[in-house]
Every structure is written in C-alpha cells, then in structure tokens.
Amino acid sequence: MMPPLTRRQILQQAGAGFGSLALQSLLGADGLLSSTNPMAPRAPHFAPKAKSVIFLFMYGGPSHVDLFDPKPALAKYHGRPIPLWKKEDAFMGGKTKNVAMQSPYRFTKHGQAGIDMAEVYPNLARHADSLCMIRSMHTESNNHAPALFQMNSGFVQPGRPSMGSWVTYGLGSESENLPAFVVLLDKLGAPVNGALNWSNGFMPAAYQGVPFRSSGEPIAYLTPPKNVSASQQRARLDLLKQWNTEYAESNPAETALAARLNAYELAYRMQMSATECTDLKGESAAVRQMYGLDHATTAHFGKNCLLARRLVERGVRFVQVYSGGNEGPKAWDAHDDLKRNHDLHCAETDGPIAALLDDLKISGLLDTTLVVWGGEFGRSPVAENGKGRDHHPKGFTMWMAGGGIKGGMIHGATDEFGYAAIENRVSVPDLHATILHQLGLDHEQLTYRFTGRDYRLTDVSGDVVKALLA
Amino acid sequence: MSRVFLHLSFVCLIVTTICHAAAPSMDEGRKHWAFQPLLKVPLPDVKQTTWPKNDIDHFILAQLETAGLQPSAEADRTTLIRRVTLDLIGLPPSPAEVADFIQDESPRAYEALIDRLLASPHYGERWGRHWLDLARYADTSGFHNDLDRPYAWKYRDYVIRSFNGDKPYARFIAEQIAGDEVDGANEQTLIATGFCRNGSSNDDNMGKTPEAIAQYKADQMDDVISTTSSVFIGLTIGCARCHDHKTEPILAKDYYSLMAVFNGTERLGLPSGATDAKDKKVNDAAKVMALVETKPEVAATHVLLRGLAANKGVEVAAAMPAVLTARPVNFPKPTGKTSLRRRTLAEWISSPENPLTWRVMVNRVWQHHFGQGLVTTPSNFGVSGAAPTNPELLDFLATQFVANGGLLKPLHKMMLMSAAYRQQSSSHAKGQQVDPMNHRLWRMNKQRMEAEVLRDSILTASGQLNRTAGGPGFKPRIRPDLLDASQRNKWPAIQAEGTEHWRRSVYIYVKRQLLMPSMELFDAPTTTDSCALRMQSTVPTQALVLMNDDFVEDQADHLARLAKVEAGDELAKIVEQMFMLTLSRKPTEVRMSQAVEFLKSREHFSDRHSALRDLSHVLLNSSEFVYIE
C-alpha cells in the first residue's frame, strides 16, 4: 500500500479552486485545513464596491407617504375616496375604508438635492445628500410573514436562504473571530417568523444568521456554565486539541476533522472577541452621546447601531438591525394611530441612524459599507380606523447609502396618492440584485444547487438598478 | 469523503455549471434511466471470489476490480458493533454489549447482533427519524404565529411504530396518502395522512380577501404535491407549478393533474393553536391531524398560470405524470364517501411496476447505512438528478425489496451483512487518487453523528437516558436569553433539567420558529421542506454548544460518577470505564497516560471528581466520540 498523502498534498487537493487568500490561511502556522471551513474567504465575481452590508430593517412596514414620499393629493382628498383604491387592497378588511388620509407630518426638502423628508427624521435629514431614496419599491404580499420572507430571502414562502446567507456563501467571512452574518433584534424580541427570518434555508447551517444580544451573553452558548472556570475550560480544550489533532492527522482524508479543530479554536476566540465587540465601555462619552445610549428612547436601537459599526469594523459581512419586534402594532405596524406609532419609532431610530452614518463617514467605512433602510412593505394611502394605515405592498420607499451607491438622489416614483410604484419600479429581486452587485456578486451567477436545481436569491427575475450606482 | 467536502467542492465548480440543458421532449424523457423497468441483473463475475459475503458484494467488487482498487479489510469487532449499533438504533453499545460481542466466537455473532438491533424498539426511533426528515415533521405551524399543533406527535409515533412493525412499504405509502380510503382504514391510518399536513401553515393570518385565501389554499396544496412527489417517486414536480418544468419532462398540466387528485380533500382535526385541545368534550375524531375526503365529488381543477390562483387556465382531470405512464391510469368511479383518487395515486406509486418508488427507497436506506446514496440526489431521480454510481446494484436492491414484499428489515440486514459494509473506514493513497469521493466504496465512509444521535449518545454514556417512548413532545432547556427569538407559542424558561428532559431527541418538541439549538446547529432539518440529505457542517457555534451548554456539563458530571461507581477507586480503571462508556473501547497506553497526567494536574487545582468531570467533558467533545468509524 502506498503511504498516505501528506497534509500538504491534501491541502493542495482540497484547496484547489479557492482564492489565494484561503490558500494562505490553509498553509498557516498551525497547519490547519481551513479549506474545509465554509467561511473561508472567496473571491467575488468582479471588483466589489462594498465589503459589508448593514440592513436597518423597520419591521411592521413604515409609511412611505408619511416619511419620504410626500403626497399633497392626500391632503386634497382627505376624508374622501381616492380613485385607485380597490376593496381587495385592504389587509384588514372592513376596518380600512377608501378614505384618503393626509399625513400628520410636515415635509421639507434637505441637502443640495432637495430630498423630501418628514419632520420626524430631523437628524437623518442632515445626511440627505448621502441617501439614495428609492420611492418605487413594490413587493408581492400585504401580509407580514410572507413579506418578511420575501424581503429577507426573495420568496414569500419559508425555506429559502436569507440574503445574509447568500452573501456569506458567496464571499465567506473576513472575520477570523466573529460570525459572518449577525442579527441584532429589537428590545421586544424577534419579528414574526422568528429565526426563520435569518435562516440558511437549504444551505449548510454555517450560513445562518447568528443573533447577537446587546445585553448579557452576546452569542448563544458563548460563556461556559457557572461552575466552569476560564482556566479549567482552557485545560480541557488543550487536551481536546491534542487528541483531536492526533485523530485528524491519522485521518488526513477526513477534512472535516481538521475543520473541527479550527471550529473549536475559533469558538474559543469568539468567547473573547464577541464579548470584546459587544463591550462598549471603551467607547467615548461623545460616541455614547451621539448614539443616544443614555436616553431611554434611543438606548436600545442606538446600542445596536453602534454594535453594527463595531461588527463591520471587525470584518463581519452582513449585519441586520431590526427596529420593531414581537407584535406588529408594537413595531412599525401603524394600524390604529399612525402618528403615535411613527412618532415613537422615528424617535427611537432617527438619532442612532444619523450617528451611524456620521460614524461610518468619519472612519471612512461608509465607502465600503452599504447601509440599507426599509421594511417589508409600506402603508396604505387610505385610513384604517380613522387615523391608522393598513399594510400596503404596491408602492413604498427604501433608501440606501454608502457602499458605492449614489447619494442625494431620488429614484422612481409612486402615483399622486402613493398607491403604486409607477416610474422606474424596483422589485425586491431588483433590490437584492443591486445589493449583491455592490458586493461584487452577479446575482445570476451566484447559485446554489438543491434538489437538482440551481437556486438564486433573485430566483428568475431581478435587474441591477444601474441608475443608483455611483 | 464527507459531505462537507462534497459541498465545498461544488461551490468551486458551481460558477461553471450553472447552465442547464433545456427540458427534454416527452419522447426523450421517456428514455431516462430512472423511468425504465427494473433490470433483472445477473451477479457480476469477480476475481477475488473469497471476498464477497453476499450478493451485494459482487456488484461492489466488480466495480473495484475494474478500477484496479482493493476493498479494505474488515473493521475490528469494536468498530463494527459501535458502527452498526449507532446505525440501527442511534445509541452507542454498552460496555457489556461490546465485551459480549468481542468474546462471542460463534460464526453467527455478527448476524445475531443485527437481528437483536432490528428487533429493538429503538430501531423505529432511529429510522423513523429519517422518515420524519422527509415528512418535514414539526409540532408547530411556523409562519406568523407558530401555533401549537396539538396532535402532530401522533404522526411521529405512527411513523416510529410503522418502522418497528416493519410495515410493508406499499401499505406505508397508501396510509400516508390515502389513510381514509385504504382497506381497513382506522384511526392510525387517518393519523398517517398527517404526512400531507406537516407543512408550514398560516391559517389564522392568511389574509382576509377571497383572492388571498384562494392563493393560500393553492400554496398549501403545493406543499402536499411537492412533498408527495419528491418523497415517494423522487421527482421535483413542484417546479412545474408556475410553468412547464425547466429541466424535466414534466408539464404544468402534470402538476395540476396531481392537484386534481388532492383537490377534494379537507383538513380534519383541531385547528393549530386550539386551546381546547385538552378539553374532554373534544371528540376523538378531532384529536388527529388528518387530510381526508368526506364526499365523492371533487370540484373542477384548473391549471393556474404562473401558479396564481387568480389566473385560471384550462381544466384538467386527475392523472399521473405523462412521462411515467404509457397509457393514462384509470381513475375508478367514486363509491362511498370519497373520490378514491388518492387511493388510486397510492396504488400507482406503490405498484411493483413503478420502478421509481423502489429505486428511490432502497437508495435512501443505502444512503443512511453507507453515508452516501448510489444516487447522490436522493429526492431527485429526474434527468437533472445524479446518475447512479452503481446502476446494477441499485436495480438488484430494488428488485429484492419488491420481492420481499417491501419489508425494510430484510433489506437492512442484507446491506449490513455485506463485506462492503464491514470494511474499515481508514483511507489510503490509491483510493484517494482513483476514487476520492469513494463512489465505488473501497472503504467505509466515516460519518459525523447526526444531531439526535449525538445528544442521545451523550445521554447513554452518562447513564441518564430516559427511554420513555411516544406521546407529546418535551421541551428541554434552552438558555433563557435565546427565547426571545420567537415571541409566539413561547418555549418555557427552564432552570434545571431533570430526567423528564433526558428522553430521546426524536421526542423533542419541534418548534419551527425556534428549533432546539443543539439540533439545528448540527444540521437537523429546518422543517420548511422535505429534507432528504442532511448536511454535515462543521461550524464554531457547534463547538460553543458542546463546550458550554449546561446539558453537556450535567452529563459529564453524571458520566464521571457512573464511571466511578462501575470501576471503583483505581484511577486507571475509572479512565478505562470512561473510554468504554463514550468510545466503546479501551484507551491505548498513550491515551491512558495522557488522561492520567491530565487528571493529576486537574486534581491539583480542584478535586478528583471535578478532574473526572473535566475528562468526561473532553471525551464527549472529542472527534472520536462524534465521528462513527
């Protein structure tokens, strides 16, 4: 019998096809076979503009006609029917009547480009010239769960990998010590669909989003049980490493055994790095103030925005920050009283988002970080229960900033009532294709084979919205 | 080769392989290998006539000889008993069982071991779990509210019972598709139709308009059609919902003809989330989750253009996919209370003449035993699926399976008795060079324990496994700060686990919005779709759970105590027992001295028990524990 392959030979076989960066780390000092690490960095399809994404997800459906897409016609028709509305547009059935409702907010134009923004976003308004407003978004479902699935995974049913999974599958991770796809939740917990919102779907578990908590243990099972000391844990891991190394070396064909060694060492390092990352003590008073960490209204979302910056700084690829959790009405789901709902959620998010953009600009990270803001749909131009608005998927606004996207522009338009996107319409797959494009990924080439079919985040549609690219 | 490697290698290739051939014509499609009748294959001639232990080995060896490869030597008895016990019942053998087997000089020792394991009630818990993956089983509805399904667990128990009783496969199929229409229909066969009900649902929040409701119903029907076709006949018919299939000779019309088969069904039983589930006044009929018909007439079924309920196309009749039927299958006139359409479908699927059904199922069994199917796309035997690596063997096995009446236990036994299965799993350069994916089986594949096997093995090693079978799912401890990941149908916060939490993992309550972390991270299915092949991923978050979960700490503590009780005070004896309980074998001299040195060093900082707990914890985390050789 021939002698077994040397580790270097195995490495060369196993590593073929990966980027040179991955090969370097394969042949790193500890000789571990990280080619089996599904998070090994992979080359994009073409030169990327952005390395990371921060998706500020306003769960529940923020109202486009009250925040970024002013509609004087709603004031004109206030209390009267609008010609476009159909009975079946209502999600809430009879509670939603064809009665136009004017916005309770005043709009003013901001920045050189004169971007319209409602008075409830005064701090964000400072960044008007960095924002790319997409006023022509549309999506399929007027129901939270399917619409969340679509915004997150491109498809209204559960089971597909989420965008963060696709991105980390396509590019791997740049962080040696942190997960590549991190989710930060509202203080009220996860939106509907729970963890399915950041699911890996049919991809390996390695690509699922890892929720970080901003208080207590940042990652699940990050800290040892109370009766295990740090030195005790290290002593265990030292013996484990010795045995697992010997076993991996005597079975060089089983690349997963070497990957397992890596996984334990990364897990051990994560205990420190994730704790370090979420420990905000080192941040200055000025930073605490700008993110609003010392005010009850802004503290939670502000902390998550600051965390998002710290995660991106440390090489995390995709960060999703949720505003709104649990029941719809506790999120942006303003069925009963739009003003009361949006007053609260804008107050919670305005300062922190502005601070995040400031912070990313100061550090230069905004150039390589794509910030995306939006919900799973918009809200009806007509009133529900007199002063609320119903779910509405036919036209709504999202914005992007940084990461090679043009600032100070408005793309697309809804009709005069904000009922439907009519000009330069942007579908969810178009948005996904554009986000992937900024990361150097061609949405038609980024495929994953499952049950004999090559799946895409954008399924069978999606065009990169070229007009948005800087 | 492990599946992780397979997966990653195609990541590299994928960019170059995304272009599909278009779907073949119906005539071309009819020639596809998987649609041909089962071949009556003679045993291939082999040169090394002493190696084969049964017919399977002729097929394996013939391929190896052609490739110039030698089969690997037989694994030692310790390895064999651990392998086959974990494989058949999902639990490691006890130290006494290992000792007995090693000492058993009877030539029938190995066969007797297999017979014992196949007769164990734990067999159904292990192999039923494989089926539950296919059946996308869960205890909640998923979607918006993740409602409790009060009697979903009866389907899980039905599956386990069916495997333990070795129910003929044709009957097993019929009960799950048409449990209300089969001969001898009873409560159990109604429960079996839970197969058609296990998918995600959003009943209480599907929209308020008639359009939204119609679309939702079509989506629910799609789950049944897609799952039924991929599980039983290995075809991705669900892809033909919006248009003719892009890669298969399957038309949208075929899809809607299957919809016509199910179109008269109603969903029986308490709605998800029903709070009166435990109310005594609820009659027994409501205490099942079934899919039944209550009248013989079925409303007309139309093709729905682009899959949209609002876009009605031509009307279609109930029919089987055209590419699989030379002549249309006759649907009898309805008699009695139902249309008999699903019974007709089940009879067609389970007919000995339907080659797909039998090929697909023997391939699933082979895949679980050997770590890789003869067809590596187990739920896709279509033209876009993988070609069989050993087509003659596949047909031989399928023919045997049909001939024995569709019984799984004799099929298992034949596979496990083969010399191919008994090979060592260590690799060598020649094999790596000629057949790195081990498609020809020149060695046994090493497999990582599946999530349930790992947890159950930890409990067995610690002596704490509670073997209570069946009934409603139980909820083990999840760290409380994780619970806010799902706000609906909330998981209880549990301070300390006790014996009621230490049952087998197949009985853990499967909550779609919050899967048990130790299951999910080790690649248990997400339950949204049928899962035919679990990943074997290796990620740091797995390491975190095994390192830091109180569950592992508790069991390490119990393991240390158990070893002391069984071995007495002598350190070397205790270490030896700990190795036997976890790895089913004694430590080598080197390992023994490493372990003793470690214990002495740890005792220096704490005490003997704490040191033993440390060593137990290391063993439960070790690759040798987690990998099956």
Interface residues (C-beta under 8 A of the other chain):
Chain A: M1 M2 P3 P4 L5 Q13 A14 A16 G17 F18 S35 T36 N37 P38 M39 R42 H45 K87 E88 A90 F91 M92 G93 N142 N143 H144 A145 P146 Q157 P158 G159 Y169 P179 L185 L188 G189 A190 V192 N193 G194 A195 L196 S199 N200 G201 F202 P204 A205 A206 V210 P211 R213 G216 E217 I219 A220 Y221 L222 T223 P224 P225 N227 V228 S231 Q232 Q233 A235 R236 L237 L239 L240 Q242 W243 N244 Y247 A248 N251 P252 A253 E254 T255 A256 L257 A259 R260 A263 Y264 L266 A267 Y268 M270 Q271 G325 N326 E327 E444 Q445 T447 Y448 R449 T451 G452 R453 D454
Chain B: M1 S2 V4 F5 H7 L8 S9 F10 V11 C12 L13 I14 V15 T17 I18 H20 G142 F143 H144 N145 D146 S200 N202 N205 M206 G207 K208 T209 P210 E211 A212 D219 S230 T236 C239 K246 T247 T377 S379 N380 G382 S384 G385 S426 S427 H428 A429 K430 Q432 P436 K446 R448 R479 D481 L482 D484 A485 S486 Q487 R488 R512 Q513 L514 L515 P517 E520 L521 F522 D523 T526 T528 D529 A532 M535 Q536 S537 T538 V539 P540 T541 Q542 A543 L544 V545 M547 N548 D549 D550 E553 R591 Q594 F598 S601 R602 F605 S606 S610 D614 L615 H617 V618 N621 S622 S623 E624 V626 Y627
